[in-house]
Amino acid sequence: GNSVTQMEGPVTLSEEAFLTINCTYTATGYPSLFWYVQYPGEGLQLLLKATKADDKGSNKGFEATYRKETTSFHLEKGSVQVSDSAVYFCALSEMNRDDKIIFGKGTRLHILP
Amino acid sequence: NAGVMQNPRHLVRRRGQEARLRCSPMKGHSHVYWYRQLPEEGLKFMVYLQKENIIDESGMPKERFSAEFPKEGPSILRIQQVVRGDSAAYFCASSPGTRRETQYFGPGTRLLVL
């Protein structure tokens, strides 16, 4: 079945460091890919999405490129801030079925001032 | 425009009691989804509802769990005779109306079963 695997955390970085959180997926066809962020005590917020191969999703300085050949959707940010501390979830939805989103286990990110 | 609202935010129940979790979707949204997040896990899909209809309940446990989204009022996730393993965060999401629209998540209800 479809699944998402992302790097385990916690990830601890200093402010202004470069961030990469790896995410790979298994799916049939062409799923849509997402990154969600969960700040402490809050629900998930959609950070960015990509719906087809080679699409790049971007938001708030974060980027991820839909790589069909490597089945990956790694999240990157050039210079992280303390306010980026949160849990990040990689996710996918099956082609034409955005009603059922499949999530990875999440990666907790700590940014030190 | 208020976001997705869930209440209560925290719920404590003893084994054998019932838990009722409520979700009010965003204004104008007619599709509701429930997910469960176990500690240190990602969210797992439970059920997808439209007004008065269950569209997909493939993620719901076969017993003790039920969900509804009536014509008026919030969506309800009901857990009967709770057990310790039901302790989790339960998130509701809503979307406007078509399957390809983005889902917007509520803050979640954290259920603790003693």
Interface residues (C-beta under 8 A of the other chain):
Chain A: V4 S32 Y36 G41 E42 G43 L44 Q45 L46 K49 F89 A91 N96 R97 D98 D99 K100 I101 I102 F103 G104 K105 G106
Chain B: V4 Q6 H31 Y33 Y35 E40 E41 G42 L43 K44 F45 Y48 I55 D56 S58 G59 F91 A93 S95 R99 R100 E101 T102 Q103 Y104 F105 G106 P107 G108
